[in-house]
Each structure stands twice: as structure tokens, then as C-alpha cells.
């Protein structure tokens, strides 16, 4: 295993994307979704930039300069020019900032996996740069397996856990209850929309005040 897998908290960090094409804009939108403060620098922007409107992403139409990376947590070199991407990577190295190079994964400090996003469930797939096409195929297979019901279930369980903690319950006391919830087939009940049975199981395990409607809102 060449790469160390990690889920990184980028909330409220400054991240720079250099490149206004579809690749750069896609990276910017994922970063913004994760709570980062994102700046995209490019001399020109593709039509996809229209989708940036209404987000907090800051678009700057200009030529890249070394000073642009100062104060950044992560840098993404996503231009159509390999020489410029390598220049950005060198500047990032000089400033001790991790950099992803879109057209040169072997020269990147980190790779961006193919992602299955189901709310709190995030499954990341990487082939270590060997085959992005295979990573995409595996991700598509996983998207079929991990349907949207998983997001609803994890939202339910997360909110129940918060409520239990606020009531002073110790975290270790929750393990058996949540294992019981899963073993009772709660996922399939959510998938089929059987909220009556879900509420019955929640009341049995956690008591009054734990309804599906309340816990997923």
C-alpha cells in the first residue's frame, strides 16, 4: 500500500485551486461542500463556472503567481498546462504546502479518490493512480449497493446519539442499543418507508421521545 488513507477535515481552511476548467471547478465544489474557503484562480473559466454562482467559492480571473499560495492549507494544480502545474507544485513544496497535481498523480503529495457520498457515509476508492477508470467502475458498483437509505439511517443514528449524549448517557452504553437497532433490520424498514415499524422499534430500544420524524429532521 503506497498511500496512507485519511479523511481530512478542511472546514474553515483556505484552499487554492489553479485552473478554471471542469476538473478544477469540480475539485473546488467538493472542497466547498466540505466547508473549506475556496479560491479558484484562472485566466479563463469554462462554462461550468456558472454553477459556482450561489456558492462561497471565490473566482479570480488572473494569471497565477507564486504569492497566491501563501496561507493556503491545500493547493490543487488543475490547469491544462503541465509546465505550469509543475511550477505550482514546486512553489507549494517550497512553502511546505501539500499539493495535488491533476495531470500527474505520481508527482502529487496526495491523490483524490473516487467517492460514494451518502451523507455521513463516505466511501473512498483509490487504485493508487494505476487506473482511474477502474476506480470509477468500483465507485459505480458501490453506489448501487449503498443506496440513499444509508444516508437516512446514519442521520437517524447520529441524531439519536447526540440526544443520548445530551441526556448524560455514557458512549459505551450506546453500543449494544445501536447494534440491536441494526440487527432489527432498520435499514430495510427505512428503505421501504415503514415508519410505523421504525417508530415501534425506536420506542422499544430507546424509550419515548425517539421517533423517526423527530430524529431525521
HUZIZI-V44173 format. One record per residue. N is the residue number from 0. RES is the residue in one small letter. SS is DSSP state (@ for helix, = for strand, . for the rest). PSI is psi in whole degrees, 0 to 359 (NA if undefined). D_FIRST is the distance of its C-alpha to the first C-alpha in whole Angstrom. Layout:
BEGIN
[[N RES SS PSI D_FIRST] [N RES SS PSI D_FIRST]]
END
This chain:
BEGIN
[[0 x . 115 0] [1 x . 321 4] [2 x . 144 6] [3 x . 112 8] [4 x . 136 9] [5 x . 144 13] [6 x . 117 17] [7 x . 132 19] [8 x . 109 23] [9 x . 8 24] [10 x . 129 28] [11 x . 18 31] [12 x . 158 28] [13 x = 122 29] [14 x = 139 27] [15 x = 132 28] [16 x = 125 28] [17 x = 114 29] [18 x . 121 30] [19 x . 19 33] [20 x . 184 31] [21 x @ 322 30] [22 x @ 311 26] [23 x @ 318 27] [24 x @ 324 30] [25 x @ 318 27] [26 x @ 319 25] [27 x @ 318 28] [28 x @ 324 29] [29 x @ 318 25] [30 x @ 316 26] [31 x @ 323 29] [32 x @ 329 29] [33 x . 5 26] [34 x . 7 29] [35 x . 156 28] [36 x = 110 31] [37 x = 131 31] [38 x = 133 32] [39 x = 123 32] [40 x = 132 34] [41 x = 148 35] [42 x . 333 38] [43 x . 154 38] [44 x . 144 37] [45 x . 172 36] [46 x @ 336 38] [47 x @ 344 35] [48 x @ 339 36] [49 x @ 329 39] [50 x @ 349 37] [51 x @ 336 36] [52 x . 136 40] [53 x . 355 40] [54 x . 178 37] [55 x . 7 36] [56 x . 134 34] [57 x = 114 36] [58 x = 130 37] [59 x = 116 38] [60 x = 96 39] [61 x . 171 39] [62 x . 141 38] [63 x . 138 34] [64 x . 152 35] [65 x @ 324 33] [66 x @ 342 35] [67 x @ 336 33] [68 x @ 353 30] [69 x . 133 32] [70 x . 6 31] [71 x . 146 28] [72 x . 317 25] [73 x = 149 23] [74 x = 139 24] [75 x = 117 23] [76 x = 105 25] [77 x . 39 26] [78 x . 175 29] [79 x . 8 30] [80 x . 112 30] [81 x @ 319 27] [82 x @ 318 29] [83 x @ 320 30] [84 x @ 319 26] [85 x @ 328 25] [86 x @ 317 28] [87 x @ 318 27] [88 x @ 315 24] [89 x @ 317 25] [90 x @ 320 28] [91 x @ 317 25] [92 x @ 316 23] [93 x @ 330 27] [94 x . 8 27] [95 x . 44 24] [96 x . 134 23] [97 x = 139 20] [98 x = 137 20] [99 x = 128 19] [100 x = 115 20] [101 x . 320 21] [102 x . 9 22] [103 x . 73 19] [104 x @ 329 15] [105 x @ 344 14] [106 x @ 8 17] [107 x . 153 16] [108 x . 336 15] [109 x . 156 14] [110 x . 154 13] [111 x . 118 16] [112 x . 167 14] [113 x = 132 17] [114 x = 137 19] [115 x = 117 21] [116 x = 110 24] [117 x = 64 26] [118 x . 239 27] [119 x . 346 26] [120 x = 117 23] [121 x = 120 20] [122 x = 122 18] [123 x = 133 15] [124 x = 129 13] [125 x . 141 11] [126 x . 23 10] [127 x . 30 8] [128 x . 356 12] [129 x . 322 12] [130 x . 91 15] [131 x @ 328 17] [132 x @ 320 19] [133 x @ 321 17] [134 x @ 319 16] [135 x @ 317 19] [136 x @ 317 20] [137 x @ 319 18] [138 x @ 318 19] [139 x @ 321 23] [140 x @ 318 22] [141 x @ 326 21] [142 x @ 325 24] [143 x @ 319 26] [144 x @ 312 25] [145 x . 84 25] [146 x . 175 29] [147 x . 343 30] [148 x @ 332 32] [149 x @ 322 29] [150 x @ 319 29] [151 x @ 318 33] [152 x @ 315 32] [153 x @ 327 29] [154 x @ 317 32] [155 x @ 310 35] [156 x @ 322 33] [157 x @ 318 32] [158 x @ 325 35] [159 x @ 315 37] [160 x @ 316 34] [161 x @ 317 36] [162 x @ 321 39] [163 x @ 317 39] [164 x @ 320 38] [165 x @ 337 40] [166 x . 2 43] [167 x . 10 41] [168 x . 141 39] [169 x . 140 37] [170 x @ 322 33] [171 x @ 335 33] [172 x @ 343 36] [173 x @ 336 34] [174 x @ 311 32] [175 x @ 321 34] [176 x @ 316 36] [177 x @ 325 33] [178 x @ 320 32] [179 x @ 318 35] [180 x @ 316 35] [181 x @ 318 32] [182 x @ 338 34] [183 x . 5 37] [184 x . 32 35] [185 x @ 327 36] [186 x @ 313 33] [187 x @ 325 35] [188 x @ 320 38] [189 x @ 320 37] [190 x @ 323 36] [191 x @ 359 39] [192 x . 25 41] [193 x . 75 43] [194 x @ 332 43] [195 x @ 312 46] [196 x @ 322 44] [197 x @ 313 41] [198 x @ 324 44] [199 x @ 317 46] [200 x @ 319 42] [201 x @ 318 42] [202 x @ 320 45] [203 x @ 320 45] [204 x @ 318 42] [205 x @ 346 42] [206 x . 190 46] [207 x . 155 48] [208 x . 6 46] [209 x . 82 43] [210 x . 155 44] [211 x @ 317 41] [212 x @ 318 43] [213 x @ 319 43] [214 x @ 340 40] [215 x @ 356 38] [216 x . NA 41]]
END
